[in-house]
């Protein structure tokens, strides 16, 4: 189940535990935190779960009710959450970013390999209307969010090789770490309304995570 929001509806309330976590945050952070949890609780409600506190845990990963896997994301003008039962889905990773190029100043080189940059140039030549560098950044964020619940370990940008299917709306991520529970992930991407979104959902049998394309 997934829910998204393009604004911050007034009147959304947090649980006391969540209020305590966010009490010193600036207004922007507070609105993101509140609205994305609204999305998450709506999605959980569709699975039959009663509203409950959703507190950040290790490395900021959301804490879900027992038996639930999920992911949250937010950026300017967009908040979303996706959840599923662990009986059906092994892990989920979603990310949203403004659909505009990455900032100048070396950001691209810090998050990509030479091979990935060569691919980005090919994608841009064929589809210049898409900010492929930002989309790749988003995909690597989604990869990390799918990776972390499986391992409870960090994964650097340089430890995943991402390639897109520009026509099919899919991407593959090959993991470059030796000690890994899966070889990589497959996911989907979309760009609309000024937002770039990437998403990974691995079935409980792991079938979407074992053999990504090189």
C-alpha positions as CSV (number, residue, x, y, z in Angstrom):
1,X,0.0,0.0,0.0
2,X,1.2,3.5,-0.8
3,X,0.0,7.0,0.0
4,X,1.4,10.3,-1.3
5,X,0.7,14.0,-0.6
6,X,1.7,17.2,-2.5
7,X,1.1,19.5,0.4
8,X,0.9,19.6,4.2
9,X,-2.7,19.2,5.3
10,X,-3.5,21.2,8.4
11,X,-4.7,19.5,11.6
12,X,-2.5,16.4,11.3
13,X,-1.5,15.3,14.8
14,X,1.5,13.4,16.1
15,X,1.7,11.0,18.9
16,X,3.4,12.3,22.1
17,X,6.5,10.2,21.4
18,X,6.8,11.7,17.9
19,X,6.2,15.2,19.3
20,X,9.1,14.6,21.8
21,X,11.4,13.5,18.9
22,X,10.6,16.6,16.7
23,X,10.0,19.3,19.4
24,X,13.2,21.3,18.5
25,X,12.9,20.9,14.7
26,X,12.5,23.9,12.4
27,X,9.1,24.3,10.7
28,X,10.2,22.7,7.4
29,X,11.5,19.6,9.1
30,X,8.4,19.4,11.3
31,X,6.0,19.6,8.4
32,X,7.9,16.9,6.5
33,X,8.0,14.6,9.5
34,X,4.3,15.1,10.3
35,X,2.9,14.7,6.7
36,X,5.0,11.7,5.8
37,X,3.7,10.0,8.9
38,X,0.2,10.9,8.0
39,X,0.8,9.1,4.6
40,X,2.3,6.1,6.5
41,X,-0.6,5.8,8.9
42,X,-3.1,6.0,6.0
43,X,-1.2,3.2,4.2
44,X,-1.0,1.1,7.3
45,X,-4.7,1.6,7.9
46,X,-5.4,0.1,4.5
47,X,-3.5,-3.0,5.7
48,X,-5.6,-3.1,8.9
49,X,-3.1,-1.6,11.3
50,X,-4.3,0.9,13.9
51,X,-2.6,4.3,14.2
52,X,0.6,4.0,16.2
53,X,3.8,6.1,16.8
54,X,6.4,5.7,13.9
55,X,9.7,6.8,15.4
56,X,13.0,6.9,13.6
57,X,15.4,4.2,14.7
58,X,19.0,3.3,13.7
59,X,20.4,5.7,11.1
60,X,17.0,7.3,10.9
61,X,15.2,4.3,9.5
62,X,11.5,4.3,10.3
63,X,10.3,2.0,13.0
64,X,7.3,0.0,11.7
65,X,4.8,-2.2,13.6
66,X,5.7,-5.8,14.0
67,X,5.2,-7.7,10.7
68,X,5.4,-4.6,8.5
69,X,8.1,-3.5,6.0
70,X,8.0,0.0,4.5
71,X,9.7,3.1,3.4
72,X,9.1,6.9,3.6
73,X,10.3,9.8,1.5
74,X,9.9,13.5,1.3
75,X,11.2,16.4,-0.7
76,X,9.9,19.9,-1.6
77,X,6.3,19.6,-2.6
78,X,6.0,15.8,-2.1
79,X,5.7,13.2,0.7
80,X,5.0,9.5,0.4
81,X,5.1,6.2,2.2
82,X,4.8,2.6,1.1
83,X,4.1,-0.4,3.3
84,X,3.5,-4.1,3.1
85,X,3.3,-7.1,5.3
86,X,6.5,-9.0,5.8
87,X,4.7,-12.2,4.7
88,X,4.4,-10.8,1.2
89,X,7.3,-8.4,0.8
90,X,10.9,-8.7,2.0
91,X,11.9,-5.0,1.8
92,X,10.8,-1.7,0.3
93,X,12.8,1.4,-0.7
94,X,11.3,4.6,-2.1
95,X,12.8,8.0,-2.7
96,X,11.6,11.3,-4.2
97,X,13.7,14.2,-5.4
98,X,13.1,17.5,-7.3
99,X,13.3,16.6,-11.0
100,X,16.2,19.0,-11.6
101,X,19.9,18.5,-12.1
102,X,22.1,17.9,-9.1
103,X,23.9,21.0,-7.8
104,X,27.3,21.8,-9.3
105,X,30.5,21.5,-7.3
106,X,31.4,17.9,-7.6
107,X,28.2,16.3,-6.3
108,X,27.8,14.1,-9.4
109,X,31.3,12.7,-9.1
110,X,30.8,11.9,-5.4
111,X,27.8,9.7,-6.0
112,X,28.6,8.1,-9.4
113,X,31.3,6.0,-11.0
114,X,32.9,6.7,-14.4
115,X,30.8,4.0,-15.9
116,X,27.6,5.4,-14.5
117,X,28.5,8.9,-15.8
118,X,29.0,7.5,-19.3
119,X,25.6,5.9,-19.1
120,X,24.1,9.2,-17.9
121,X,25.5,10.9,-21.0
122,X,23.9,8.4,-23.2
123,X,20.5,8.7,-21.5
124,X,20.7,12.5,-21.7
125,X,21.5,12.4,-25.4
126,X,18.3,10.4,-26.0
127,X,16.1,12.0,-23.4
128,X,17.4,15.5,-22.5
129,X,14.2,16.4,-20.8
130,X,15.0,14.2,-17.8
131,X,17.5,15.1,-15.1
132,X,19.2,11.7,-15.2
133,X,21.9,12.6,-12.6
134,X,19.2,13.4,-10.0
135,X,17.2,10.3,-11.0
136,X,20.3,8.2,-10.3
137,X,20.9,9.9,-7.0
138,X,17.2,9.0,-6.1
139,X,17.7,5.4,-7.2
140,X,20.7,5.0,-5.0
141,X,18.8,6.4,-2.1
142,X,16.0,3.9,-2.7
143,X,18.7,1.1,-2.9
144,X,20.0,2.1,0.5
145,X,16.5,2.1,2.0
146,X,15.9,-1.4,0.6
147,X,19.3,-2.6,1.7
148,X,19.4,-1.3,5.3
149,X,16.5,-3.4,6.7
150,X,18.1,-6.5,5.4
151,X,21.6,-5.8,6.8
152,X,21.4,-3.0,9.3
153,X,24.6,-1.7,7.6
154,X,25.6,1.4,5.7
155,X,25.9,1.2,1.9
156,X,27.9,4.0,0.2
157,X,27.0,5.5,-3.1
158,X,30.1,3.9,-4.6
159,X,28.9,0.4,-3.5
160,X,26.0,0.2,-5.9
161,X,26.1,0.4,-9.7
162,X,22.8,1.7,-11.2
163,X,21.6,1.4,-14.8
164,X,18.3,2.6,-16.2
165,X,16.0,1.4,-18.9
166,X,15.0,4.8,-20.3
167,X,12.1,3.5,-22.3
168,X,10.7,1.0,-19.8
169,X,10.7,3.0,-16.6
170,X,12.8,0.4,-14.7
171,X,16.3,0.3,-13.3
172,X,18.7,-2.2,-11.9
173,X,21.2,-1.8,-9.1
174,X,24.2,-4.2,-8.8
175,X,25.6,-4.3,-5.3
176,X,29.4,-4.1,-5.2
177,X,30.0,-5.3,-1.6
178,X,31.4,-8.7,-0.9
179,X,29.3,-9.6,2.2
180,X,25.7,-9.1,0.8
181,X,22.5,-11.0,1.3
182,X,21.4,-10.2,-2.3
183,X,23.2,-9.4,-5.5
184,X,21.2,-6.3,-6.2
185,X,17.7,-4.9,-6.8
186,X,15.3,-4.1,-9.6
187,X,13.1,-1.1,-9.3
188,X,10.9,1.4,-11.2
189,X,11.2,5.1,-11.8
190,X,8.9,8.0,-12.9
191,X,9.1,11.7,-13.4
192,X,6.0,13.8,-13.2
193,X,4.8,17.1,-11.7
194,X,8.4,18.2,-11.2
195,X,9.2,15.2,-9.0
196,X,11.5,12.2,-9.7
197,X,10.5,9.1,-7.8
198,X,12.2,5.7,-7.6
199,X,10.9,2.6,-5.9
200,X,12.0,-0.9,-5.0
201,X,9.7,-3.7,-3.6
202,X,11.2,-7.1,-3.2
203,X,8.7,-10.0,-2.9
204,X,9.2,-12.2,0.2
205,X,10.7,-14.9,-2.0
206,X,13.5,-12.5,-3.0
207,X,12.8,-12.9,-6.7
208,X,13.3,-9.2,-7.5
209,X,16.7,-9.1,-5.7
210,X,18.7,-12.1,-6.9
211,X,19.8,-11.5,-10.4
212,X,19.8,-7.9,-11.5
213,X,21.1,-7.2,-15.0
214,X,24.8,-6.1,-15.2
